[in-house]
Amino acid sequence: MNKVLIAQKTSPEVLAIMEPHAELVTIKEGDATDLQEKIADCQAILLGTWLPFSPEIMDAAPMLRVISRTGVGVDNVDVAAATARGIYVLNTPGINALTVAEHALAMIISLAKHIVYLDQQVRSNHFRSRRLYLPTDLDGKTLGIVGFGAIGRLLAEKCKAAFNMPSLVHDPFVSELPDWAKPAGSIEEVFENSDFVSLHLPLTNQTRKMVSSRLLSLMKPTAFLVNTSRGEVIDEDALYEFLDDKKIAGAGLDVFEHEPPSPNNRLLSLPNIILTPHTGALTRECSLRVAKCAAQGIADFFLGNTPEFVYNRDLIKTK
């Protein structure tokens, strides 16, 4: 009988999708030793973000045919190595878009209204901080979107509907935009003209540390940066300098270059930054949707069907 390794805690609803097609083998999330021991005779794995899925692990699982990742990112999987071994890499694009867009919007609102800082002031008996006039209106402010996929588009729609915010969009892979979104001629135009810049990028060799001192230097001193994509797309040292020198107004980060960030990470010491622990997609509802989609991909494979979301789609052409 087929075997599926369940490499993260999940719900009975998710397990029920795969149970008719395979024996389910569970491990404790985060236990790499247990995984190595149990994956040897498994045909599929339901995988989260905690494990860098290397060629060495694949070699320890000669029967493996499917790696199904919960979430859109697959940067913890060596996709080239999987493809070379004939292993499907599945992901769940778009399933978490609504939830991540809501998280990015929450950060934009919190930054504009200085919610975290003012909350701390009240708790410290500094009620007069109300007279600092720190909050700013959102109505009519320009939202810069870098990456106009499902998440970026939903965020732009919500900001337009709620706050009458026009969007300035940079995405070389999107040719048509809604009439309320303006295409930017370059990424530099987005950083130079936006009041809020929100990043929605995959991590690639081209996007790694894309947001550097050069781009940050183009931002208005009153502008904010929000990142709910991948931490490595920002040069964190450069961001620290710009925030510390107040060359930009603030930032909201849900993701970091190294996760969890080191206690010595200088960004943690700044008052003009909001930090969350990569929870943009981790609502109860979204976690269930994503896990069910990942499980359905495994079930489809065992049924002899091509899963809906195959990241290494070139592999399909060779089958």
C-alpha positions in Angstrom: 0.0 0.0 0.0 1.1 3.6 -0.6 2.5 5.5 2.3 2.4 9.2 3.0 4.6 10.9 5.6 2.8 13.6 7.5 5.6 16.0 8.5 3.6 18.6 10.4 0.6 18.7 12.7 -2.6 18.8 10.8 -6.4 18.2 11.3 -8.5 15.0 10.9 -10.2 16.7 7.9 -6.9 16.8 6.1 -5.9 13.3 6.9 -9.4 12.1 5.7 -8.6 13.2 2.2 -5.6 10.9 2.0 -6.6 8.0 4.1 -8.6 6.1 1.4 -5.5 6.1 -0.8 -2.5 5.5 1.5 -1.2 4.5 4.9 -0.4 7.7 6.8 2.8 7.8 8.8 3.2 10.7 11.3 6.3 12.3 12.8 6.8 15.0 15.4 7.1 18.3 13.6 10.7 19.5 13.7 12.1 16.0 14.3 14.5 15.5 11.4 15.9 12.2 12.7 12.4 10.7 12.9 11.7 11.9 9.4 14.9 10.3 8.0 14.0 7.0 9.6 10.4 6.9 8.4 10.6 8.4 4.9 12.5 5.5 3.3 9.5 3.6 2.0 7.1 6.5 1.6 5.7 7.6 -1.8 4.6 11.1 -0.7 5.2 13.6 2.0 3.0 16.4 3.3 5.5 19.1 4.1 5.6 22.5 5.8 8.3 25.1 6.1 10.4 23.7 9.0 12.6 21.3 7.0 15.1 22.1 4.2 14.2 19.2 1.9 17.7 18.4 0.5 18.9 15.9 -2.1 20.3 13.8 0.7 16.8 13.4 2.2 15.5 12.5 -1.3 18.2 9.9 -1.7 17.1 8.4 1.6 13.6 8.0 0.1 14.0 6.1 -3.2 10.3 5.5 -3.5 9.3 9.1 -3.0 7.2 10.5 -5.9 5.4 13.5 -4.4 6.5 16.4 -2.1 3.4 18.5 -1.3 4.2 21.8 0.3 1.6 23.7 2.3 1.8 27.2 1.0 2.9 28.9 -2.2 6.6 29.1 -1.5 8.8 26.1 -2.2 12.2 27.6 -1.3 12.8 24.9 1.4 12.7 22.2 -1.3 15.5 21.6 -3.8 13.2 21.6 -6.8 16.0 20.9 -9.3 17.0 17.8 -7.3 13.4 16.6 -7.0 12.8 17.1 -10.7 16.0 15.2 -11.6 14.7 12.3 -9.5 11.2 12.4 -11.1 9.5 13.7 -7.9 6.5 16.0 -8.3 6.8 19.2 -6.2 3.3 20.5 -5.3 2.3 23.8 -3.7 -0.9 25.7 -3.0 -0.8 29.0 -4.9 -3.6 31.4 -4.3 -5.1 29.4 -1.4 -3.6 31.7 1.2 -4.0 34.9 -0.8 -6.9 36.4 1.0 -5.4 35.8 4.4 -2.0 37.2 3.6 -3.6 40.3 1.9 -5.5 40.9 5.1 -2.3 40.6 7.2 -0.5 43.1 4.9 -3.5 45.5 5.2 -3.4 45.2 9.0 0.2 46.2 9.0 -0.5 49.2 6.7 -3.2 50.4 9.1 -1.1 49.8 12.2 1.8 51.6 10.7 -0.2 54.6 9.5 -2.0 54.9 12.9 1.1 54.0 15.0 -1.1 51.5 16.9 1.7 49.5 18.5 3.7 52.5 19.7 0.7 54.3 21.1 -0.5 51.2 22.8 2.8 51.0 24.6 2.6 54.7 25.5 -0.8 54.2 27.2 0.5 51.2 29.1 3.5 53.3 30.3 1.2 56.1 31.6 2.2 58.5 28.7 -1.3 59.5 27.7 0.0 62.9 26.5 1.5 61.0 23.5 -1.8 61.7 21.8 -0.5 65.2 21.2 2.5 63.9 19.2 0.1 63.8 16.2 1.9 60.7 14.8 -1.0 59.0 13.0 -1.6 59.8 9.3 -4.7 59.4 7.1 -4.8 56.6 4.6 -7.5 58.1 2.3 -6.0 58.9 -1.1 -2.5 57.7 -0.2 -0.6 55.8 -2.9 0.0 52.1 -2.4 3.0 50.7 -4.2 2.7 47.0 -5.1 5.8 45.0 -6.1 4.4 41.7 -7.4 0.8 41.8 -8.6 -0.2 38.2 -8.2 -3.2 37.0 -6.2 -2.0 38.5 -2.9 -0.9 41.8 -4.3 -4.0 42.3 -6.3 -6.3 41.5 -3.3 -4.4 43.9 -1.2 -4.7 46.6 -3.8 -8.5 45.9 -4.1 -9.0 46.2 -0.4 -7.0 49.4 -0.1 -9.0 51.0 -3.0 -12.3 49.9 -1.5 -11.7 50.9 2.1 -9.4 53.9 1.8 -9.6 55.2 -1.8 -6.0 54.3 -2.3 -4.7 54.2 -5.9 -2.1 51.5 -6.6 1.2 51.9 -8.5 2.2 48.4 -9.7 5.5 46.9 -10.8 5.2 43.3 -12.1 7.0 42.4 -15.4 4.9 39.2 -15.6 1.5 41.0 -15.6 0.4 42.8 -18.8 -3.1 44.0 -17.9 -4.1 45.9 -14.8 -7.5 47.1 -13.6 -8.3 50.7 -14.4 -7.8 51.8 -10.8 -4.2 50.5 -10.8 -1.4 52.4 -12.6 1.5 50.4 -14.1 4.9 51.7 -13.0 7.6 52.0 -15.6 10.1 50.5 -13.2 10.5 49.3 -9.6 12.3 52.6 -8.9 9.1 54.5 -9.8 7.2 52.5 -7.2 9.7 53.2 -4.4 10.0 56.9 -5.3 6.2 57.7 -5.5 4.4 55.5 -3.0 3.3 56.2 0.5 3.3 52.5 1.3 5.3 49.9 -0.6 4.1 46.3 -0.1 6.3 43.4 -1.4 4.7 40.2 -2.9 7.7 38.5 -4.5 8.9 34.9 -4.7 12.5 34.3 -3.6 14.7 33.8 -6.6 18.3 34.7 -7.4 17.0 37.9 -9.0 14.9 39.0 -6.0 17.4 38.1 -3.2 18.2 41.4 -1.4 16.5 43.3 -4.2 15.4 45.9 -1.7 18.7 47.4 -1.0 20.0 50.8 0.0 19.6 52.0 -3.6 15.8 51.4 -3.6 15.3 52.5 0.0 17.0 55.8 -0.8 14.3 56.6 -3.3 11.5 56.3 -0.7 9.8 59.4 0.9 10.8 60.0 4.5 7.1 59.7 5.3 6.8 56.3 3.5 6.4 52.8 5.0 7.7 49.4 3.7 5.7 46.2 4.3 6.9 42.7 3.5 4.8 39.5 3.8 6.6 37.6 1.1 10.1 36.3 1.9 12.6 37.9 4.2 15.5 37.5 2.0 14.2 39.9 -0.6 15.3 42.7 1.7 18.8 43.7 2.7 18.1 43.8 6.5 21.3 45.7 7.3 20.3 48.5 4.8 16.7 48.5 6.2 18.0 49.0 9.7 20.1 52.0 8.7 17.2 53.7 7.0 14.8 53.1 9.9 17.3 54.0 12.5 18.2 57.3 10.7 14.5 57.9 10.1 15.1 58.2 6.4 11.8 56.3 6.0 8.9 56.4 8.4 8.6 52.7 9.3 8.3 49.1 8.2 6.2 46.0 8.9 7.8 42.6 8.5 6.2 39.2 8.7 9.3 37.5 7.3 13.0 37.6 8.0 16.3 36.7 6.3 16.8 34.0 9.1 13.8 32.6 10.9 13.4 32.9 13.7 15.5 36.1 13.7 18.5 36.2 16.1 17.9 38.0 19.4 20.8 40.2 18.2 19.1 41.2 15.0 19.2 45.0 15.2 15.7 45.4 13.6 14.3 44.1 16.9 15.5 47.1 18.7 13.8 49.7 16.6 10.5 51.5 17.7 9.4 52.3 14.1 8.9 48.7 13.0 6.2 46.1 13.5 7.3 42.5 13.5 5.2 39.3 13.3 6.5 35.7 13.3 5.7 34.7 9.7 2.0 34.4 10.6 0.6 36.1 7.6 -1.2 33.0 6.4 -1.6 31.3 9.7 -5.3 31.9 10.6 -7.3 28.8 11.5 -9.3 29.1 8.4 -6.4 29.5 6.0 -4.3 26.8 7.6 -7.1 24.3 7.0 -7.7 25.5 3.4 -4.0 25.2 2.5 -3.5 21.8 4.2 -6.6 20.4 2.5 -5.3 21.6 -0.9 -1.9 20.0 -0.3 -3.5 16.8 0.7 -5.8 16.8 -2.3 -2.7 17.0 -4.5 -1.4 13.8 -3.0 -4.7 12.1 -3.3 -5.0 13.1 -7.0 -1.6 11.6 -7.7 -2.5 8.3 -6.2 -5.7 8.3 -8.2 -3.6 8.6 -11.4 -4.6 12.2 -12.0 -2.2 15.2 -12.5 -2.5 17.3 -9.4 -3.8 20.8 -9.9 -0.7 22.7 -8.7 2.6 21.2 -9.8 5.5 23.6 -9.3 7.9 21.7 -11.5 5.5 21.4 -14.4 8.3 20.6 -16.9 8.3 17.1 -15.2 4.7 16.5 -16.5 5.9 16.9 -20.1 8.4 14.1 -19.7 6.0 11.6 -18.2 
